[in-house]
Amino acid sequence: MSKSEPSERKAGSMAGLLLTLSILVGTLFAIAGSAIPAVFFFPLWIVGEAVLPAWDAIDPTVPWLPPLPKDTSDLKDADARGKALRAKIDQYYAALPETRKPWVYRYFALPYAGYSVDISRIVRHYIPAGASFDEAERILKAAGLTIDWPRPPNGVMKPAHIPRHDYQVRASLERGTDPPGYMRIYVRLSPQTRGDYGAHSAVGKITGSIVKQLGAPAPPVSFPLDASRAATELDVLVKITETRHYQFELTFRAAIISDMRPLREVTGDGSRRPDGKYTNPGIAIPIRVTVANEGHAPFYDRTIETQAAGSWGYLEIARHAGGTGLTPGLYRFKVTTLRDIPELTDVRVDFTITWDARI
């Protein structure tokens, strides 16, 4: 019995062949280990585009999706659908083991690729086919998600600004759980007609994913930080699951695209003069960051006066705030603000722990 819907069973017909291929290559690498030159990973990553979706469909470590009601006509409005969606996600989350990268991802995925469990079928079941963006967003909000990558403000993207695969509207939920753990849900919506994001425009592709982490969240992860007042302290536990260099950032977030211009006045930009100094450093924000293995004294203790922007997203600007190499384990991060900055009173700022995919 397959855990895919009957209409999706064809996709599993090649799963055996692809899984056999992955086992053979995985065994080779398990024997040869690091002796294999890095250049040989490139063809594996190309093959991974076919292998990984097949693996995700049959992954024995992931529970089957819960039964979904055949008829949802009794869910009359967005609020009812959202609550039913959240109840079904919570039911599935309770049955999930901790989300860890399967071994096939070691060989067939890019080193920085994250891993999550696909819940697209659950989400699509409660967002009706042909639903408008307005209706889909109301359902997701009723399920407790926040629209953190909203639609373009005028509802339409100009042809020159439409990404190759369309900009995706994203709703997310990140929260601690009881027993101690961390839930991360992402739902992404693409338009049925390229570039058309109007309130009444139809949603096309819908995807959803979920991550379950026990004890503490793992990067990439962000924590709210009140940067407007001195002596604000953030004290969090973070689980590191992969050995790599992690970078710390202050991430400034806008609610709508029109807020980005005044936000840039706060953050500055990354342009420099010939002498290396920033042309527009923005408002300097001094913070102290310490990192310690849980139960031990800090091995990383740095005060940095953050300034200028390092990277930009659709509704966010990031500023470098240090970083260090970390190996798997549980770490305590403490971030302390060192100056009152009234200009940041109404600015949403997060302390973000992430990594540079190029390193």
C-alpha positions as CSV (number, residue, x, y, z in Angstrom):
1,M,0.0,0.0,0.0
2,S,1.4,3.3,-1.0
3,K,1.2,6.5,1.1
4,S,0.7,8.5,-2.1
5,E,-2.7,9.2,-3.5
6,P,-3.9,6.9,-6.3
7,S,-3.3,9.6,-8.8
8,E,0.3,10.0,-7.6
9,R,1.2,6.3,-7.6
10,K,2.8,6.5,-11.1
11,A,5.5,8.7,-9.5
12,G,6.5,5.7,-7.3
13,S,7.1,3.3,-10.3
14,M,10.6,4.6,-10.7
15,A,11.3,4.9,-7.0
16,G,12.8,1.4,-6.7
17,L,15.3,2.0,-9.5
18,L,16.3,5.4,-8.1
19,L,16.6,4.0,-4.6
20,T,18.8,1.2,-5.9
21,L,21.0,3.8,-7.6
22,S,21.2,5.8,-4.4
23,I,22.2,2.8,-2.4
24,L,24.9,1.7,-4.8
25,V,26.4,5.2,-5.0
26,G,26.0,5.7,-1.2
27,T,27.8,2.4,-0.6
28,L,30.7,3.5,-2.8
29,F,31.0,6.8,-1.0
30,A,30.8,5.1,2.4
31,I,33.8,3.0,1.4
32,A,35.8,5.7,-0.3
33,G,34.8,8.5,2.0
34,S,36.7,11.8,1.5
35,A,39.1,10.2,-1.0
36,I,36.6,11.1,-3.7
37,P,37.5,14.5,-5.3
38,A,34.8,17.1,-4.7
39,V,34.3,17.6,-8.4
40,F,32.7,14.2,-8.7
41,F,29.8,15.4,-6.5
42,F,28.5,17.7,-9.2
43,P,27.0,14.8,-11.3
44,L,25.5,13.4,-8.1
45,W,23.8,16.6,-7.3
46,I,22.3,16.6,-10.9
47,V,21.1,13.0,-10.4
48,G,19.8,14.1,-7.0
49,E,17.1,16.2,-8.7
50,A,15.4,13.0,-9.6
51,V,16.6,10.8,-6.7
52,L,15.5,13.1,-3.8
53,P,11.9,13.6,-4.7
54,A,11.6,9.8,-5.2
55,W,13.2,9.2,-1.8
56,D,11.0,11.7,-0.1
57,A,8.0,9.9,-1.4
58,I,9.1,6.5,0.1
59,D,11.3,7.6,3.0
60,P,10.7,4.9,5.7
61,T,11.6,7.2,8.5
62,V,8.7,9.5,7.9
63,P,5.1,8.5,9.0
64,W,2.4,8.3,6.4
65,L,0.3,11.4,6.0
66,P,-2.9,11.1,8.2
67,P,-6.2,10.2,6.5
68,L,-7.9,13.3,5.0
69,P,-11.7,13.8,4.9
70,K,-13.1,13.1,1.5
71,D,-15.6,15.9,1.8
72,T,-14.8,19.3,3.2
73,S,-18.0,21.0,2.1
74,D,-19.1,21.4,5.7
75,L,-16.1,23.8,6.2
76,K,-18.1,26.8,5.1
77,D,-15.6,29.6,5.6
78,A,-11.8,30.4,5.8
79,D,-11.8,30.3,9.5
80,A,-13.2,26.8,9.7
81,R,-10.8,25.5,7.0
82,G,-7.9,27.1,8.7
83,K,-8.7,25.5,12.1
84,A,-9.2,22.1,10.4
85,L,-5.9,22.5,8.5
86,R,-4.0,23.3,11.8
87,A,-5.6,20.4,13.6
88,K,-4.5,18.0,10.9
89,I,-1.0,19.5,10.8
90,D,-0.7,19.2,14.6
91,Q,-1.9,15.6,14.4
92,Y,0.8,14.8,11.9
93,Y,3.5,16.7,13.8
94,A,2.8,14.7,17.0
95,A,3.6,11.5,15.0
96,L,6.7,12.8,13.4
97,P,10.2,11.8,14.7
98,E,12.8,14.6,14.9
99,T,13.5,15.9,11.4
100,R,17.1,14.8,10.4
101,K,18.7,14.7,7.0
102,P,18.5,11.2,5.5
103,W,21.8,9.7,4.4
104,V,20.9,10.1,0.7
105,Y,21.0,13.9,1.2
106,R,24.6,13.6,2.1
107,Y,25.5,12.5,-1.4
108,F,22.7,13.8,-3.6
109,A,22.0,17.3,-2.1
110,L,24.0,20.4,-2.2
111,P,26.0,20.7,1.2
112,Y,23.9,23.6,2.4
113,A,20.5,22.2,1.4
114,G,18.1,21.9,4.3
115,Y,15.7,19.1,4.9
116,S,12.0,19.1,5.8
117,V,9.0,16.9,5.5
118,D,6.5,17.6,2.7
119,I,3.0,18.4,3.8
120,S,1.8,19.9,0.5
121,R,-1.0,17.4,0.2
122,I,-2.5,18.3,3.6
123,V,-2.3,22.0,2.8
124,R,-3.9,21.6,-0.7
125,H,-6.7,19.6,0.8
126,Y,-7.9,22.6,2.8
127,I,-7.2,25.4,0.3
128,P,-9.8,24.8,-2.5
129,A,-8.6,24.5,-6.1
130,G,-8.9,27.8,-7.8
131,A,-8.9,29.7,-4.5
132,S,-8.0,33.4,-4.6
133,F,-4.9,34.7,-2.9
134,D,-7.2,36.5,-0.5
135,E,-9.0,33.3,0.5
136,A,-5.8,31.2,0.7
137,E,-4.2,33.8,3.0
138,R,-7.3,34.0,5.2
139,I,-7.2,30.2,5.6
140,L,-3.5,30.2,6.5
141,K,-3.9,33.0,9.0
142,A,-6.8,31.1,10.6
143,A,-4.3,28.2,10.9
144,G,-2.0,30.4,12.9
145,L,0.5,31.2,10.2
146,T,1.9,34.6,9.4
147,I,2.3,35.9,5.9
148,D,5.9,36.9,6.0
149,W,6.5,37.2,2.3
150,P,3.4,39.1,1.2
151,R,2.1,39.7,-2.3
152,P,3.4,42.7,-4.3
153,P,1.4,45.8,-3.1
154,N,-0.3,46.5,-6.5
155,G,-1.2,42.8,-7.0
156,V,0.8,42.6,-10.3
157,M,4.5,42.2,-10.9
158,K,6.0,44.0,-13.9
159,P,7.4,41.5,-16.5
160,A,10.9,42.7,-15.9
161,H,10.6,41.9,-12.2
162,I,9.0,38.4,-12.4
163,P,11.5,35.8,-11.3
164,R,12.1,32.8,-13.5
165,H,9.8,30.5,-11.4
166,D,7.6,33.3,-10.0
167,Y,8.0,35.1,-6.7
168,Q,6.3,32.9,-4.0
169,V,4.1,34.3,-1.3
170,R,5.1,32.6,2.0
171,A,3.3,31.9,5.2
172,S,5.2,30.6,8.2
173,L,4.8,29.4,11.7
174,E,7.8,29.0,14.0
175,R,7.3,28.3,17.7
176,G,8.4,26.3,20.7
177,T,6.4,23.3,21.7
178,D,5.6,21.2,24.8
179,P,7.4,18.9,25.3
180,P,10.4,21.1,24.6
181,G,10.9,21.4,20.9
182,Y,10.6,23.6,17.9
183,M,8.1,23.6,15.1
184,R,8.7,25.3,11.7
185,I,6.0,25.3,9.0
186,Y,6.4,27.0,5.6
187,V,3.6,27.2,3.0
188,R,4.3,28.8,-0.4
189,L,1.8,30.1,-2.9
190,S,2.5,30.8,-6.6
191,P,0.1,32.5,-8.9
192,Q,-1.9,30.6,-11.5
193,T,-1.1,33.4,-14.0
194,R,2.5,34.5,-13.9
195,G,3.0,37.8,-12.2
196,D,-0.7,38.1,-11.1
197,Y,-1.1,38.4,-7.3
198,G,-4.3,40.3,-7.0
199,A,-6.6,39.7,-4.1
200,H,-9.1,37.8,-6.4
201,S,-6.4,36.2,-8.6
202,A,-6.2,32.5,-8.5
203,V,-3.5,30.6,-6.6
204,G,-1.6,28.1,-8.7
205,K,1.0,25.8,-7.1
206,I,0.8,25.3,-3.3
207,T,3.6,23.7,-1.4
208,G,4.0,23.1,2.4
209,S,6.8,21.7,4.6
210,I,7.3,21.0,8.3
211,V,10.3,20.6,10.5
212,K,10.3,19.1,14.0
213,Q,13.3,19.7,16.2
214,L,13.5,18.4,19.8
215,G,15.0,20.5,22.6
216,A,16.1,23.5,20.6
217,P,15.9,25.0,17.1
218,A,18.6,24.5,14.5
219,P,19.8,27.1,12.1
220,P,18.7,28.9,10.0
221,V,16.8,30.5,12.8
222,S,15.8,34.0,13.9
223,F,14.9,35.5,17.3
224,P,13.2,38.8,17.9
225,L,15.5,41.5,19.5
226,D,14.4,44.8,20.8
227,A,17.3,46.9,19.4
228,S,15.8,50.2,20.5
229,R,16.8,49.9,24.2
230,A,20.1,49.3,25.9
231,A,20.6,46.2,28.0
232,T,18.0,44.1,26.2
233,E,19.2,40.5,26.4
234,L,18.4,37.6,24.2
235,D,19.3,34.2,25.8
236,V,18.5,31.2,23.7
237,L,19.6,27.6,23.2
238,V,20.4,26.5,19.6
239,K,21.1,23.0,18.4
240,I,23.9,22.6,15.8
241,T,23.5,19.5,13.7
242,E,26.2,20.2,11.0
243,T,29.8,21.2,11.2
244,R,30.3,24.5,9.4
245,H,31.0,28.2,9.8
246,Y,27.9,29.9,11.1
247,Q,27.3,33.6,10.6
248,F,25.3,36.0,12.8
249,E,23.2,38.8,11.4
250,L,20.8,41.5,12.5
251,T,17.9,41.1,10.2
252,F,15.6,44.2,9.6
253,R,12.1,43.3,8.3
254,A,9.5,45.4,6.6
255,A,5.8,44.6,6.5
256,I,5.2,45.9,3.0
257,I,7.4,47.0,0.1
258,S,6.8,50.7,0.7
259,D,8.5,50.4,4.1
260,M,11.8,49.4,2.5
261,R,12.9,52.9,1.6
262,P,12.7,54.3,5.1
263,L,14.2,51.0,6.4
264,R,17.3,51.6,4.1
265,E,17.8,54.9,5.8
266,V,18.2,53.0,9.1
267,T,20.3,50.2,7.8
268,G,22.5,52.0,5.3
269,D,23.9,50.1,2.4
270,G,27.1,48.3,1.6
271,S,28.8,50.9,-0.7
272,R,32.3,51.9,0.3
273,R,34.6,54.9,-0.5
274,P,38.1,54.3,-1.9
275,D,39.5,54.3,1.6
276,G,37.3,51.3,2.5
277,K,34.9,53.2,4.8
278,Y,31.2,52.9,4.3
279,T,29.5,55.6,2.2
280,N,26.2,55.2,4.0
281,P,26.7,53.1,7.2
282,G,23.2,53.8,8.5
283,I,22.6,53.8,12.3
284,A,25.4,52.0,14.2
285,I,24.0,49.3,16.5
286,P,26.5,48.0,19.0
287,I,25.8,44.5,20.4
288,R,27.7,41.9,22.5
289,V,27.4,38.3,21.3
290,T,28.6,35.3,23.4
291,V,28.4,31.6,22.5
292,A,29.0,28.7,24.9
293,N,28.5,25.0,25.0
294,E,25.6,24.5,27.3
295,G,26.7,24.5,30.9
296,H,30.2,25.9,30.1
297,A,31.9,29.3,30.0
298,P,31.6,31.2,26.6
299,F,34.3,30.4,24.1
300,Y,33.1,33.2,21.8
301,D,32.7,36.7,23.2
302,R,32.6,39.6,20.9
303,T,31.4,43.2,20.9
304,I,30.6,44.5,17.4
305,E,29.3,47.8,16.3
306,T,27.2,46.7,13.4
307,Q,26.7,49.1,10.5
308,A,25.7,49.1,6.9
309,A,23.7,46.4,5.1
310,G,25.3,43.2,3.9
311,S,22.5,41.6,2.0
312,W,18.9,42.3,0.8
313,G,15.7,40.3,0.4
314,Y,12.3,41.2,-0.9
315,L,11.2,42.6,2.6
316,E,14.3,42.3,4.6
317,I,17.8,43.7,5.0
318,A,20.6,41.9,6.8
319,R,23.6,43.3,8.6
320,H,26.7,41.3,9.6
321,A,27.1,40.7,13.3
322,G,30.0,38.2,13.6
323,G,30.2,34.4,13.3
324,T,32.2,31.3,14.2
325,G,32.7,27.7,13.3
326,L,30.6,25.2,15.3
327,T,30.4,21.4,15.5
328,P,27.2,19.4,16.4
329,G,26.0,20.1,19.9
330,L,23.8,22.3,22.1
331,Y,24.9,26.0,22.4
332,R,23.7,28.9,24.4
333,F,23.6,32.2,22.6
334,K,23.4,35.5,24.5
335,V,23.0,38.8,22.7
336,T,23.0,42.1,24.6
337,T,22.2,45.6,23.2
338,L,24.5,48.3,24.4
339,R,22.9,51.6,23.5
340,D,19.5,53.2,23.4
341,I,18.5,53.8,19.8
342,P,15.0,55.5,19.7
343,E,15.0,55.4,15.9
344,L,14.5,51.6,16.1
345,T,11.4,51.7,18.3
346,D,9.0,50.7,15.5
347,V,11.6,48.7,13.5
348,R,11.3,44.9,13.6
349,V,14.8,43.4,14.2
350,D,15.8,39.8,14.5
351,F,19.1,38.1,15.5
352,T,19.6,35.5,12.9
353,I,21.9,32.5,12.9
354,T,22.6,31.2,9.4
355,W,25.4,30.2,7.1
356,D,26.8,31.4,3.8
357,A,26.0,28.7,1.1
358,R,29.2,29.6,-0.7
359,I,31.5,28.5,2.2
